[in-house]
């Protein structure tokens, strides 16, 4: 009993937690399926190679945003540190990709 020295009020937040239910998960899953179907449709339509690659990359970015927002709950409060970490990782990764592209093509 001595190890548990926190009171019950210390663990409650000022704002009550609202359970969103499965609606957002269903919506995110359906949007992921639609984005995947769009990617397959563009490949099967045999558009230009550059357009196809750019379109699929844009769809992938949108899908990552949906996954982070709905499945990883990054849209909720209290995830500031995780968001900063992801943003920092993206900056490092994009800098590395830009440097590699620059060294290869210029």
N, CA, C and O atoms as CSV, one atom per row, in Angstrom:
chain,resi,resn,atom,element,x,y,z
A,1,UNK,N,N,0.819,-1.183,0.000
A,1,UNK,CA,C,0.000,0.000,0.000
A,1,UNK,C,C,0.862,1.246,0.000
A,1,UNK,O,O,0.476,2.270,-0.564
A,2,UNK,N,N,2.031,1.169,0.631
A,2,UNK,CA,C,2.905,2.340,0.706
A,2,UNK,C,C,3.469,2.698,-0.658
A,2,UNK,O,O,3.765,3.864,-0.915
A,3,UNK,N,N,3.625,1.704,-1.547
A,3,UNK,CA,C,4.176,1.982,-2.872
A,3,UNK,C,C,3.197,2.776,-3.723
A,3,UNK,O,O,3.611,3.506,-4.624
A,4,UNK,N,N,1.926,2.646,-3.455
A,4,UNK,CA,C,0.915,3.356,-4.222
A,4,UNK,C,C,0.539,4.629,-3.465
A,4,UNK,O,O,-0.398,4.633,-2.666
A,5,UNK,N,N,1.275,5.703,-3.724
A,5,UNK,CA,C,1.061,6.934,-2.985
A,5,UNK,C,C,0.316,7.997,-3.778
A,5,UNK,O,O,0.205,9.134,-3.320
A,6,UNK,N,N,-0.190,7.662,-4.940
A,6,UNK,CA,C,-0.947,8.616,-5.745
A,6,UNK,C,C,-2.413,8.581,-5.343
A,6,UNK,O,O,-2.980,7.521,-5.077
A,7,UNK,N,N,-2.998,9.737,-5.308
A,7,UNK,CA,C,-4.426,9.777,-4.998
A,7,UNK,C,C,-5.224,9.511,-6.263
A,7,UNK,O,O,-4.696,9.603,-7.371
A,8,UNK,N,N,-6.461,9.190,-6.098
A,8,UNK,CA,C,-7.322,8.879,-7.242
A,8,UNK,C,C,-7.540,10.099,-8.120
A,8,UNK,O,O,-7.760,9.951,-9.322
A,9,UNK,N,N,-7.487,11.289,-7.562
A,9,UNK,CA,C,-7.738,12.492,-8.358
A,9,UNK,C,C,-6.556,12.862,-9.236
A,9,UNK,O,O,-6.733,13.623,-10.188
A,10,UNK,N,N,-5.354,12.357,-8.962
A,10,UNK,CA,C,-4.190,12.682,-9.780
A,10,UNK,C,C,-4.269,12.033,-11.153
A,10,UNK,O,O,-3.645,12.523,-12.094
A,11,UNK,N,N,-5.007,10.959,-11.290
A,11,UNK,CA,C,-5.065,10.231,-12.546
A,11,UNK,C,C,-6.245,10.638,-13.419
A,11,UNK,O,O,-6.399,10.114,-14.523
A,12,UNK,N,N,-7.049,11.525,-12.966
A,12,UNK,CA,C,-8.177,11.965,-13.771
A,12,UNK,C,C,-7.808,13.247,-14.482
A,12,UNK,O,O,-7.112,14.099,-13.930
A,13,UNK,N,N,-8.271,13.378,-15.696
A,13,UNK,CA,C,-7.990,14.599,-16.445
A,13,UNK,C,C,-9.132,15.587,-16.260
A,13,UNK,O,O,-10.224,15.230,-15.817
A,14,UNK,N,N,-8.858,16.814,-16.603
A,14,UNK,CA,C,-9.887,17.846,-16.485
A,14,UNK,C,C,-10.961,17.671,-17.549
A,14,UNK,O,O,-12.118,18.041,-17.350
A,15,UNK,N,N,-10.564,17.108,-18.668
A,15,UNK,CA,C,-11.494,16.893,-19.770
A,15,UNK,C,C,-11.826,15.405,-19.847
A,15,UNK,O,O,-10.913,14.584,-19.936
A,16,UNK,N,N,-13.097,15.040,-19.817
A,16,UNK,CA,C,-13.428,13.611,-19.858
A,16,UNK,C,C,-13.050,12.993,-21.202
A,16,UNK,O,O,-13.134,13.640,-22.246
A,17,UNK,N,N,-12.635,11.736,-21.153
A,17,UNK,CA,C,-12.279,11.015,-22.367
A,17,UNK,C,C,-13.555,10.584,-23.081
A,17,UNK,O,O,-14.420,9.933,-22.496
A,18,UNK,N,N,-13.655,10.950,-24.325
A,18,UNK,CA,C,-14.825,10.592,-25.116
A,18,UNK,C,C,-14.435,9.448,-26.037
A,18,UNK,O,O,-13.548,9.594,-26.878
A,19,UNK,N,N,-15.092,8.325,-25.879
A,19,UNK,CA,C,-14.831,7.181,-26.746
A,19,UNK,C,C,-15.556,7.412,-28.063
A,19,UNK,O,O,-16.773,7.592,-28.093
A,20,UNK,N,N,-14.793,7.403,-29.152
A,20,UNK,CA,C,-15.364,7.727,-30.456
A,20,UNK,C,C,-16.110,6.563,-31.082
A,20,UNK,O,O,-16.921,6.770,-31.984
A,21,UNK,N,N,-15.864,5.385,-30.641
A,21,UNK,CA,C,-16.523,4.230,-31.214
A,21,UNK,C,C,-15.849,3.787,-32.494
A,21,UNK,O,O,-14.840,4.363,-32.902
A,22,UNK,N,N,-16.394,2.777,-33.122
A,22,UNK,CA,C,-15.749,2.211,-34.305
A,22,UNK,C,C,-15.983,3.006,-35.590
A,22,UNK,O,O,-15.403,2.677,-36.625
A,23,UNK,N,N,-16.816,4.037,-35.546
A,23,UNK,CA,C,-17.142,4.776,-36.768
A,23,UNK,C,C,-15.891,5.313,-37.468
A,23,UNK,O,O,-15.752,5.163,-38.682
A,24,UNK,N,N,-14.992,5.929,-36.722
A,24,UNK,CA,C,-13.780,6.478,-37.324
A,24,UNK,C,C,-12.867,5.382,-37.854
A,24,UNK,O,O,-12.186,5.577,-38.861
A,25,UNK,N,N,-12.846,4.245,-37.193
A,25,UNK,CA,C,-12.025,3.134,-37.673
A,25,UNK,C,C,-12.587,2.575,-38.983
A,25,UNK,O,O,-11.830,2.261,-39.901
A,26,UNK,N,N,-13.896,2.453,-39.065
A,26,UNK,CA,C,-14.510,2.001,-40.318
A,26,UNK,C,C,-14.231,2.984,-41.441
A,26,UNK,O,O,-13.889,2.582,-42.553
A,27,UNK,N,N,-14.373,4.263,-41.156
A,27,UNK,CA,C,-14.125,5.293,-42.164
A,27,UNK,C,C,-12.679,5.236,-42.647
A,27,UNK,O,O,-12.423,5.292,-43.849
A,28,UNK,N,N,-11.750,5.126,-41.729
A,28,UNK,CA,C,-10.339,5.059,-42.096
A,28,UNK,C,C,-10.037,3.805,-42.913
A,28,UNK,O,O,-9.279,3.861,-43.881
A,29,UNK,N,N,-10.624,2.682,-42.530
A,29,UNK,CA,C,-10.399,1.439,-43.259
A,29,UNK,C,C,-10.941,1.539,-44.680
A,29,UNK,O,O,-10.279,1.119,-45.628
A,30,UNK,N,N,-12.137,2.092,-44.831
A,30,UNK,CA,C,-12.732,2.246,-46.164
A,30,UNK,C,C,-11.901,3.202,-47.014
A,30,UNK,O,O,-11.681,2.943,-48.197
A,31,UNK,N,N,-11.436,4.308,-46.420
A,31,UNK,CA,C,-10.587,5.237,-47.165
A,31,UNK,C,C,-9.270,4.581,-47.576
A,31,UNK,O,O,-8.764,4.848,-48.666
A,32,UNK,N,N,-8.714,3.738,-46.729
A,32,UNK,CA,C,-7.494,3.018,-47.086
A,32,UNK,C,C,-7.739,2.080,-48.259
A,32,UNK,O,O,-6.903,1.968,-49.156
A,33,UNK,N,N,-8.887,1.405,-48.251
A,33,UNK,CA,C,-9.228,0.534,-49.379
A,33,UNK,C,C,-9.406,1.328,-50.665
A,33,UNK,O,O,-8.965,0.899,-51.732
A,34,UNK,N,N,-10.053,2.488,-50.565
A,34,UNK,CA,C,-10.260,3.335,-51.746
A,34,UNK,C,C,-8.917,3.823,-52.292
A,34,UNK,O,O,-8.699,3.805,-53.503
A,35,UNK,N,N,-8.024,4.254,-51.413
A,35,UNK,CA,C,-6.709,4.717,-51.861
A,35,UNK,C,C,-5.917,3.590,-52.514
A,35,UNK,O,O,-5.230,3.813,-53.511
A,36,UNK,N,N,-6.007,2.392,-51.966
A,36,UNK,CA,C,-5.325,1.246,-52.561
A,36,UNK,C,C,-5.924,0.911,-53.923
A,36,UNK,O,O,-5.189,0.618,-54.866
A,37,UNK,N,N,-7.244,0.950,-54.033
A,37,UNK,CA,C,-7.901,0.688,-55.320
A,37,UNK,C,C,-7.511,1.741,-56.356
A,37,UNK,O,O,-7.306,1.416,-57.526
A,38,UNK,N,N,-7.410,2.996,-55.929
A,38,UNK,CA,C,-6.975,4.055,-56.852
A,38,UNK,C,C,-5.561,3.791,-57.366
A,38,UNK,O,O,-5.282,3.983,-58.549
A,39,UNK,N,N,-4.682,3.356,-56.490
A,39,UNK,CA,C,-3.313,3.054,-56.912
A,39,UNK,C,C,-3.298,1.925,-57.941
A,39,UNK,O,O,-2.599,2.015,-58.951
A,40,UNK,N,N,-4.065,0.866,-57.690
A,40,UNK,CA,C,-4.140,-0.227,-58.660
A,40,UNK,C,C,-4.755,0.243,-59.974
A,40,UNK,O,O,-4.296,-0.154,-61.045
A,41,UNK,N,N,-5.779,1.075,-59.908
A,41,UNK,CA,C,-6.431,1.564,-61.125
A,41,UNK,C,C,-5.473,2.391,-61.979
A,41,UNK,O,O,-5.467,2.265,-63.203
A,42,UNK,N,N,-4.677,3.225,-61.348
A,42,UNK,CA,C,-3.726,4.046,-62.100
A,42,UNK,C,C,-2.670,3.172,-62.765
A,42,UNK,O,O,-2.286,3.426,-63.907
A,43,UNK,N,N,-2.200,2.152,-62.064
A,43,UNK,CA,C,-1.207,1.255,-62.657
A,43,UNK,C,C,-1.819,0.483,-63.818
A,43,UNK,O,O,-1.184,0.330,-64.862
A,44,UNK,N,N,-3.048,-0.005,-63.650
A,44,UNK,CA,C,-3.696,-0.776,-64.715
A,44,UNK,C,C,-4.063,0.091,-65.915
A,44,UNK,O,O,-4.136,-0.409,-67.038
A,45,UNK,N,N,-4.296,1.381,-65.693
A,45,UNK,CA,C,-4.655,2.279,-66.792
A,45,UNK,C,C,-3.448,2.641,-67.644
A,45,UNK,O,O,-3.599,3.259,-68.698
A,46,UNK,N,N,-2.255,2.265,-67.203
A,46,UNK,CA,C,-1.011,2.515,-67.929
A,46,UNK,C,C,-0.854,3.980,-68.315
A,46,UNK,O,O,-0.609,4.314,-69.474
A,47,UNK,N,N,-1.001,4.831,-67.328
A,47,UNK,CA,C,-0.715,6.251,-67.524
A,47,UNK,C,C,0.795,6.399,-67.695
A,47,UNK,O,O,1.517,5.402,-67.709
A,48,UNK,N,N,1.261,7.599,-67.820
A,48,UNK,CA,C,2.697,7.817,-67.937
A,48,UNK,C,C,3.430,7.368,-66.684
A,48,UNK,O,O,2.880,7.397,-65.583
A,49,UNK,N,N,4.674,6.956,-66.864
A,49,UNK,CA,C,5.456,6.429,-65.744
A,49,UNK,C,C,5.636,7.479,-64.648
A,49,UNK,O,O,5.466,7.178,-63.467
A,50,UNK,N,N,5.976,8.697,-65.031
A,50,UNK,CA,C,6.200,9.761,-64.046
A,50,UNK,C,C,4.920,10.085,-63.295
A,50,UNK,O,O,4.936,10.223,-62.072
A,51,UNK,N,N,3.811,10.207,-64.016
A,51,UNK,CA,C,2.531,10.504,-63.371
A,51,UNK,C,C,2.141,9.394,-62.403
A,51,UNK,O,O,1.686,9.663,-61.292
A,52,UNK,N,N,2.320,8.147,-62.828
A,52,UNK,CA,C,1.953,7.010,-61.982
A,52,UNK,C,C,2.756,7.004,-60.684
A,52,UNK,O,O,2.201,6.800,-59.604
A,53,UNK,N,N,4.052,7.225,-60.793
A,53,UNK,CA,C,4.897,7.228,-59.595
A,53,UNK,C,C,4.505,8.365,-58.664
A,53,UNK,O,O,4.355,8.153,-57.461
A,54,UNK,N,N,4.339,9.563,-59.200
A,54,UNK,CA,C,3.968,10.708,-58.363
A,54,UNK,C,C,2.598,10.509,-57.718
A,54,UNK,O,O,2.409,10.844,-56.549
A,55,UNK,N,N,1.654,9.973,-58.466
A,55,UNK,CA,C,0.307,9.748,-57.942
A,55,UNK,C,C,0.325,8.733,-56.798
A,55,UNK,O,O,-0.341,8.925,-55.781
A,56,UNK,N,N,1.085,7.659,-56.971
A,56,UNK,CA,C,1.160,6.640,-55.926
A,56,UNK,C,C,1.871,7.181,-54.687
A,56,UNK,O,O,1.490,6.848,-53.565
A,57,UNK,N,N,2.891,8.006,-54.873
A,57,UNK,CA,C,3.574,8.607,-53.720
A,57,UNK,C,C,2.623,9.526,-52.958
A,57,UNK,O,O,2.611,9.520,-51.727
A,58,UNK,N,N,1.827,10.315,-53.677
A,58,UNK,CA,C,0.850,11.190,-53.017
A,58,UNK,C,C,-0.182,10.352,-52.262
A,58,UNK,O,O,-0.533,10.677,-51.127
A,59,UNK,N,N,-0.668,9.280,-52.882
A,59,UNK,CA,C,-1.615,8.395,-52.194
A,59,UNK,C,C,-0.987,7.774,-50.945
A,59,UNK,O,O,-1.656,7.620,-49.923
A,60,UNK,N,N,0.283,7.422,-51.025
A,60,UNK,CA,C,0.967,6.845,-49.862
A,60,UNK,C,C,1.069,7.858,-48.728
A,60,UNK,O,O,0.881,7.506,-47.563
A,61,UNK,N,N,1.362,9.100,-49.056
A,61,UNK,CA,C,1.445,10.144,-48.030
A,61,UNK,C,C,0.084,10.348,-47.371
A,61,UNK,O,O,-0.007,10.465,-46.149
A,62,UNK,N,N,-0.968,10.390,-48.179
A,62,UNK,CA,C,-2.318,10.546,-47.631
A,62,UNK,C,C,-2.661,9.355,-46.734
A,62,UNK,O,O,-3.256,9.526,-45.669
A,63,UNK,N,N,-2.287,8.160,-47.163
A,63,UNK,CA,C,-2.581,6.964,-46.368
A,63,UNK,C,C,-1.831,6.986,-45.034
A,63,UNK,O,O,-2.386,6.595,-44.008
A,64,UNK,N,N,-0.591,7.433,-45.041
A,64,UNK,CA,C,0.174,7.531,-43.788
A,64,UNK,C,C,-0.500,8.511,-42.838
A,64,UNK,O,O,-0.588,8.252,-41.638
A,65,UNK,N,N,-0.975,9.633,-43.365
A,65,UNK,CA,C,-1.661,10.622,-42.527
A,65,UNK,C,C,-2.923,10.018,-41.921
A,65,UNK,O,O,-3.187,10.206,-40.734
A,66,UNK,N,N,-3.705,9.295,-42.720
A,66,UNK,CA,C,-4.901,8.631,-42.187
A,66,UNK,C,C,-4.534,7.628,-41.102
A,66,UNK,O,O,-5.186,7.571,-40.059
A,67,UNK,N,N,-3.496,6.840,-41.342
A,67,UNK,CA,C,-3.107,5.831,-40.358
A,67,UNK,C,C,-2.671,6.480,-39.046
A,67,UNK,O,O,-3.050,6.024,-37.967
A,68,UNK,N,N,-1.876,7.542,-39.143
A,68,UNK,CA,C,-1.427,8.217,-37.924
A,68,UNK,C,C,-2.588,8.875,-37.190
A,68,UNK,O,O,-2.655,8.832,-35.962
A,69,UNK,N,N,-3.494,9.477,-37.934
A,69,UNK,CA,C,-4.590,10.208,-37.296
A,69,UNK,C,C,-5.616,9.270,-36.673
A,69,UNK,O,O,-6.042,9.495,-35.540
A,70,UNK,N,N,-6.018,8.229,-37.386
A,70,UNK,CA,C,-7.110,7.393,-36.909
A,70,UNK,C,C,-6.648,6.182,-36.110
A,70,UNK,O,O,-7.222,5.896,-35.059
A,71,UNK,N,N,-5.636,5.466,-36.570
A,71,UNK,CA,C,-5.230,4.241,-35.897
A,71,UNK,C,C,-4.238,4.499,-34.779
A,71,UNK,O,O,-4.285,3.827,-33.749
A,72,UNK,N,N,-3.342,5.457,-34.957
A,72,UNK,CA,C,-2.355,5.766,-33.920
A,72,UNK,C,C,-2.820,6.904,-33.019
A,72,UNK,O,O,-2.110,7.286,-32.089
A,73,UNK,N,N,-4.001,7.447,-33.283
A,73,UNK,CA,C,-4.628,8.484,-32.455
A,73,UNK,C,C,-3.757,9.725,-32.304
A,73,UNK,O,O,-3.746,10.340,-31.237
A,74,UNK,N,N,-3.035,10.100,-33.339
A,74,UNK,CA,C,-2.183,11.285,-33.268
A,74,UNK,C,C,-2.991,12.577,-33.256
A,74,UNK,O,O,-2.455,13.646,-32.965
A,75,UNK,N,N,-4.265,12.480,-33.569
A,75,UNK,CA,C,-5.105,13.678,-33.545
A,75,UNK,C,C,-5.545,14.032,-32.125
A,75,UNK,O,O,-6.044,15.133,-31.889
A,76,UNK,N,N,-5.366,13.117,-31.186
A,76,UNK,CA,C,-5.758,13.347,-29.799
A,76,UNK,C,C,-4.702,14.168,-29.071
A,76,UNK,O,O,-3.557,14.259,-29.512
A,77,UNK,N,N,-5.096,14.754,-27.967
A,77,UNK,CA,C,-4.157,15.523,-27.142
A,77,UNK,C,C,-3.172,14.585,-26.453
A,77,UNK,O,O,-3.456,13.410,-26.221
A,78,UNK,N,N,-2.008,15.140,-26.135
A,78,UNK,CA,C,-1.024,14.375,-25.393
A,78,UNK,C,C,-0.042,13.605,-26.249
A,78,UNK,O,O,0.727,12.802,-25.722
A,79,UNK,N,N,-0.045,13.823,-27.553
A,79,UNK,CA,C,0.874,13.119,-28.439
A,79,UNK,C,C,1.906,14.073,-29.041
A,79,UNK,O,O,2.462,13.792,-30.102
A,80,UNK,N,N,2.161,15.182,-28.378
A,80,UNK,CA,C,3.090,16.182,-28.900
A,80,UNK,C,C,4.489,15.642,-29.102
A,80,UNK,O,O,5.119,15.923,-30.122
A,81,UNK,N,N,4.990,14.868,-28.141
A,81,UNK,CA,C,6.344,14.332,-28.243
A,81,UNK,C,C,6.456,13.364,-29.421
A,81,UNK,O,O,7.451,13.387,-30.145
A,82,UNK,N,N,5.462,12.527,-29.614
A,82,UNK,CA,C,5.481,11.583,-30.736
A,82,UNK,C,C,5.422,12.318,-32.069
A,82,UNK,O,O,6.101,11.932,-33.021
A,83,UNK,N,N,4.625,13.363,-32.145
A,83,UNK,CA,C,4.515,14.134,-33.383
A,83,UNK,C,C,5.833,14.828,-33.695
A,83,UNK,O,O,6.257,14.859,-34.851
A,84,UNK,N,N,6.484,15.384,-32.679
A,84,UNK,CA,C,7.791,16.021,-32.883
A,84,UNK,C,C,8.808,14.987,-33.361
A,84,UNK,O,O,9.618,15.281,-34.240
A,85,UNK,N,N,8.778,13.795,-32.800
A,85,UNK,CA,C,9.688,12.739,-33.222
A,85,UNK,C,C,9.462,12.323,-34.666
A,85,UNK,O,O,10.416,12.141,-35.422
A,86,UNK,N,N,8.210,12.174,-35.046
A,86,UNK,CA,C,7.891,11.805,-36.426
A,86,UNK,C,C,8.312,12.912,-37.381
A,86,UNK,O,O,8.887,12.635,-38.434
A,87,UNK,N,N,8.032,14.162,-37.029
A,87,UNK,CA,C,8.414,15.289,-37.882
A,87,UNK,C,C,9.931,15.368,-38.024
A,87,UNK,O,O,10.435,15.619,-39.119
A,88,UNK,N,N,10.656,15.159,-36.943
A,88,UNK,CA,C,12.120,15.185,-36.999
A,88,UNK,C,C,12.646,14.060,-37.890
A,88,UNK,O,O,13.563,14.268,-38.684
A,89,UNK,N,N,12.069,12.884,-37.756
A,89,UNK,CA,C,12.462,11.769,-38.608
A,89,UNK,C,C,12.190,12.040,-40.078
A,89,UNK,O,O,12.994,11.689,-40.941
A,90,UNK,N,N,11.051,12.666,-40.360
A,90,UNK,CA,C,10.737,13.018,-41.748
A,90,UNK,C,C,11.728,14.026,-42.309
A,90,UNK,O,O,12.147,13.915,-43.462
A,91,UNK,N,N,12.100,15.003,-41.503
A,91,UNK,CA,C,13.068,16.003,-41.969
A,91,UNK,C,C,14.407,15.340,-42.285
A,91,UNK,O,O,15.012,15.629,-43.317
A,92,UNK,N,N,14.867,14.463,-41.413
A,92,UNK,CA,C,16.132,13.765,-41.649
A,92,UNK,C,C,16.025,12.872,-42.886
A,92,UNK,O,O,16.932,12.858,-43.717
A,93,UNK,N,N,14.931,12.131,-43.014
A,93,UNK,CA,C,14.757,11.232,-44.157
A,93,UNK,C,C,14.679,12.007,-45.467
A,93,UNK,O,O,15.319,11.630,-46.449
A,94,UNK,N,N,13.902,13.084,-45.490
A,94,UNK,CA,C,13.781,13.875,-46.716
A,94,UNK,C,C,15.097,14.544,-47.086
A,94,UNK,O,O,15.419,14.666,-48.268
A,95,UNK,N,N,15.853,14.974,-46.097
A,95,UNK,CA,C,17.170,15.546,-46.371
A,95,UNK,C,C,18.089,14.489,-46.978
A,95,UNK,O,O,18.828,14.777,-47.919
A,96,UNK,N,N,18.047,13.287,-46.452
A,96,UNK,CA,C,18.855,12.201,-47.000
A,96,UNK,C,C,18.456,11.839,-48.421
A,96,UNK,O,O,19.316,11.620,-49.274
A,97,UNK,N,N,17.163,11.776,-48.675
A,97,UNK,CA,C,16.684,11.471,-50.031
A,97,UNK,C,C,17.079,12.584,-50.995
A,97,UNK,O,O,17.535,12.311,-52.105
A,98,UNK,N,N,16.906,13.837,-50.577
A,98,UNK,CA,C,17.281,14.966,-51.434
A,98,UNK,C,C,18.781,14.947,-51.734
A,98,UNK,O,O,19.191,15.220,-52.862
A,99,UNK,N,N,19.594,14.629,-50.738
A,99,UNK,CA,C,21.041,14.558,-50.957
A,99,UNK,C,C,21.393,13.434,-51.921
A,99,UNK,O,O,22.243,13.611,-52.793
A,100,UNK,N,N,20.750,12.280,-51.774
A,100,UNK,CA,C,21.014,11.155,-52.673
A,100,UNK,C,C,20.597,11.483,-54.100
A,100,UNK,O,O,21.322,11.180,-55.048
A,101,UNK,N,N,19.436,12.097,-54.252
A,101,UNK,CA,C,18.971,12.484,-55.591
A,101,UNK,C,C,19.927,13.496,-56.204
A,101,UNK,O,O,20.263,13.401,-57.384
A,102,UNK,N,N,20.362,14.454,-55.416
A,102,UNK,CA,C,21.288,15.471,-55.908
A,102,UNK,C,C,22.602,14.839,-56.357
A,102,UNK,O,O,23.130,15.198,-57.409
A,103,UNK,N,N,23.139,13.896,-55.567
A,103,UNK,CA,C,24.411,13.264,-55.921
A,103,UNK,C,C,24.281,12.367,-57.148
A,103,UNK,O,O,25.231,12.239,-57.921
A,104,UNK,N,N,23.132,11.753,-57.333
A,104,UNK,CA,C,22.962,10.836,-58.462
A,104,UNK,C,C,22.706,11.583,-59.764
A,104,UNK,O,O,23.311,11.259,-60.786
A,105,UNK,N,N,21.819,12.580,-59.747
A,105,UNK,CA,C,21.396,13.207,-60.995
A,105,UNK,C,C,22.085,14.525,-61.327
A,105,UNK,O,O,21.944,15.011,-62.450
A,106,UNK,N,N,22.820,15.120,-60.400
A,106,UNK,CA,C,23.480,16.383,-60.749
A,106,UNK,C,C,24.938,16.280,-60.589
A,106,UNK,O,O,25.656,17.249,-60.838
